[in-house]
């Protein structure tokens, strides 16, 4: 497709690709009722077209964020990244509100260091969630260690793994860009590797941390809304989306609108996301009952 259209992103994130393929195939089989052969062909074409054009859509925003590092993003949120890049400048000045230049006063200055900030923030968040289940349950998970030491260790381990992730991503991007030149020369002119969203994190560690923090606040807030409206489904979003997906949204908004845009935007976005998952689950079950396929999902 890249030879005949403007699409030039090559989707390389395997785990996300499998998820997309399975989801599209299931939807086609369920709603259109085609046989497996027709469904596989249609799902493959639709998924491939989406991958090609969605990864190309964000080439320029990603290049701006990464100082022309030579890759684009292949994950679940390409359209969201494009949207944020278009509107972030309306909410702040990227020069004045740069998260990497953020200096906190007094004792809060300990958060100026990314590794320290992640360790403290994750200790507080993980500790809060674990203690909500009861100290006895936390002590059971600690397996003989004091429960408070167990919580502190989890926070420190999270920071350690984040450092490993950031260093590994830097190595991965360098290797992919070098090896991808053969594809560009032989098969697809001007092709660009589209890699996992974690590749954005090293380019602004502070923005990534702030993205996770406000994502967590937004998650709690939106769960409260579901509770208030008596939703039949209560959604507890996974921390994977908070850690990677929403951090990337923060990162893409950083060079366009600075830190202010992230504060204004994320609460309603996270609230809508959780509300959509909860209501979508309900609508899906209603559709199954209508088609005589009632059962748990």
Secondary structure, 3 states (H helix, E strand, C coil): CCCCCCCCEEECCHHHHHHHHHHHHHHHHHHHCCCHHHHHHHHHHHHHHHHHHHHHHCHHHHHHHHCCCCEEECCCCHHHHHHHHHHHHHCCCCCCCCHHHCCCCHHHHHHHCHHHHHHHHHHHHHHHHHHCCCHHHHHHHHCCCCHHHHHHHHHHHHHHHHHHHHHHHHHHHHHHHHHCHHHHHHCCCCCEEEECHHHHHHHCHHHHHHHHHHHHHHHHHHHHHHHHCCCCCCCCCCHHHHHHHHHHHHHHHHHHHHHHHHHHHHHHHHHHHHHHHHHHHHHHHHHHHHCCCCCCC
